[in-house]
């Protein structure tokens, strides 16, 4: 697999301040589980690889802190607008649906393993509801990844 160029480190939000935690919006739990290397841009994909493959998948005990604003994944996203998103209403819906489904709120802290355990309770068909407005849902990556996670 070819590696994409590394995103500009000056634009990356790598961790919650002073915690070493990966900062995540609630809906990015399932995005991270379903990550297969397809992203919005080369910089976004490189950053997502660094966060998901380099931190979360490399060490399931990686601390995660949840936020309601731009996070470690959003850093180089072309849709990012400061701490928000050009698709603010859609992202707010996704975060609300995922927070409820995973029983998490902004400010909650846990290991990546615990976040995955919460996702493991979901059925792949649940994503039709909680990810209803996500443009990536139709590709089936997250459903496939959730099926694999549930079999572990």
N, C-alpha and C positions, 0 to 999 in steps of 0.2 A: 504494500500500500504506500503510495507516495505521500509524503508529508507536505503540508501546506506551510507557507511562510508564517513565522511567528508574528502575532499582532504586536503593535506598538505598545511596549510596556507602560508608557506614560498614560495610555488611555484605558488600561485594564484595572478593574476593581477586583483585586485578588482575594481579599479576605475582610471579614468584619474587623474594624479597628481594634488593635491590641488583643485579639482573641486567637488568631491563627485559623479561625473558622472560615469555611467557604460560605459566602453570603448567597442565599437562594430565595427567589420568589417561590411561593407554594407550587405553582404550575411547573416549575423547572425540575421538580423531583422526577416526574414522569418523562420530561424531556431528556434528562440525564440518563434515565434507565433505558430509554429508546434510542439514544444517540448512536448513529451509524456513520457519521462523517459528512452528512449532507447539511449545509447551512446556508445562511443568507449571503455570505461573502467569504472570500478566503481568510480575511482577518477574523471574522466571526468563528469560522470553523477551526482555525488554529487555536483561538482562545477556548472554545468549547472542548477541544481535545485536551488542552492543558488542564482545564478544570475537571472534566469528567474522567478522562483516561489517566492523566497525570496525578490527580489527587484522589477523587472519589473511588474510582475502581482500583487504584493502586493500594489504597488503604481504607477498608470499610469503617475503620474507627475514626476517620477524619471528622472533626467536628463541623457541624452545619448550623448556621444561624439563619432563621427565616426573616424576610423583610417584605414590606409592601411597596418597595421602590426598586430602582435599578439595582442589579446584583452582580455577582461575579460573571455570570453568563452574558448579561446585557452589555458589558463594558464596550466592546467594539461593534455592537449591532447597528446596522444602518438605520434602524427605526427608532433608536434611542434619542430622546429629547431631554437632556439634563438627567434628572432622576426619574423621568417618566418615559413614555413611549408615544409614538405617533398614532398607535392603535390603542390608546389609553382605555377606552370603554371595553374593547374586546379583551385586553389583558386583565383588566379588573374583574371581568366575568370569569375568565379562566382561573385567576388566583382565588376568587371566592369559591368556585366549584371545587377546586383542588384542596383548598384549606379545609373545607367541610368534609370532603371525602377522606382526607388523610388525618383529620383532627389535629391540624396545626394552625398557628396564628403567627403573625409577625412578632418577633421577639423570642419565640420558642427556640430552644437550642437542643440538639441531640446529635448522635453520631449518624454518619451516612448509613450504617447498618440498620439503625432504628428507623430512619426514613424509608429505607427499602422494605423493612418488615411491615410498615404501615401500608405501603403500596401493594405488597403481596396479598393483602386482604381483599383487594379489588379484583373483579373479574374483567377480562379484556373487553367484554361488551359494555362495561360501565363507562369506558372511555368515550363511547358514542354520546353520552350525556355530559360528562364532565369536561370533555375536550371538544364539544360541539362546534365551536367557532374557530378551532385551530386549523390552519391551512395544511399542516403536516399529517393530520389524522387520516386522510384518504390514502396515504402511502402504506399504512399498516405497520410501520416500524415499531411504534410504541406498543401496539397490541401484541405483536410477535415477541417483543422483549418482555412484556408483562407475563405472557404465557411461559416463557423460559424461566423467569424469576419464580413463578409459582410452582414450577416443577423441581426447583432446587431444594 
